Amino acid sequence: MKPKIDPNRSLAAQAVMNVDKGEEIAGAWVTPHVPQIGIYKLLAKKKKDGTCEWAHFVQRDNGLKEKVYRGAVENEGRLQDVLTALNNALRTAYGPNTQLQAADADVYTLDGKKDSGIVH
């Protein structure tokens, strides 16, 4: 789904995560739809120094992104620890079938064009 654009805010300000020059997407994970909640998502990027930043949030059925949590880990391998912890919490809250699964990330440039997600 293409993001809803607020003409009164810059695209960078509306993004859950910005990928800057020299950074790349390290992963994207989503849950199945949770009734009356939406879809939980986890996005991660690898920075130039090898560390990874992540953002976890719920995207409501109307497209609104809420409950955004952010963090960083020392390297890409540690993203699995974040994924495991979040999946444990999601299964506790919503049952054994609700967990984050690998997905393709939708990436857009600041002018609204779809992009590959790898920034050189």
N, C-alpha and C positions, 0 to 999 in steps of 0.2 A: 504494500500500500504506500503510495507516495505521501510524504508528510504534508500535513496541513500547514500552510504558510500564513503567518501573521504579518501583514504588510507594515505594521507599526514597529516591528522588531527585526534586527538583522538576523540573517540565517544562522550565523555563528552563535548568536545568543539563544536561538531556539533549539540548537542541536543538543542531544544528550552527551555527545562526545565529539570533539574536533580532532582530526588527524592532521598534524602539521607536517611541513616539509621534512623529509628524512624519517618519518614515522610510518608504520604500517599496521593494518588491522591484524591482531593476533588471534582473534576468534569472535564468534557470535553464537549464542545459544538461546533457545526459546522453549517455553513449555507449551503443551497443548492448551487450548482455551479452557480457562477455569470459569464455570458458570457464575454469573453475577460479579465477576472480578475482572477478567480480561486475560492477557497473556503476559507472563513474566519474561523478562529478557535480561541477558548479560552480554555486554559488549566489552572487548578488551583491545588495547593497542600496545604495540611494542615501540618504545621510545628509542632515540638514537643511542642512549647509554646502556641499552639492553634491559632496562626495567620495564615493567608493564603496568599500565593504569587500566582500571576496569570501572564500569558503571552498571549497576543492577537496578531495574525499575519494573513497574507494571504499566502496560499500555492498555488502557480501558477500551471498551468496545467503540467509544466515540472518537478514539485516536489520542485522547489526552494521556500524557505520560506523567505518572505520579510516583511518589515514594522512591525517589532517586537516591541511591546510596553509592558512594564512590570509595575507591581505595587504590592501593598500589602494592605490587609485589616485586621481589628482587629480580626475577627472571620469568621467562615464558613457562618453564616447568612448574613454577609455583601457582600458576593459574588453576591447575588441577585441584589444589587445596581449596581455593575459593569456590570452584565448581562443586566439589564434594560437600563443603559446608552449606552452601545455598541449597543443594539438592536435599540434604538431610532436613533442613528447615521446611522446604516446600512439601516433602513427603509427610512430615509430621503434621503440617497444617491442612493439607488437602488430600492425603492418601497416597498409596504406593505408586500410582500411575502418573503422578504429577512431578516431573523433573525436567530440568533443562537439557535440551538435546541440541547437538550441533546444527547450525543453520547458516544460510548465506546472509550476509549483511547488506542492507540497502544503504548505499553511500551516495551522497549528493555533493556537488561542488557548491561554492557559495553563490553561484549564479543559478542554482536549481537544476543543473544537469546531472544525470546519473553518472557515477564514476566507478572505477574498479576497486578503490579503497587502498591501493598502494600508492603512496605519495613519495616521489623521488626528490 
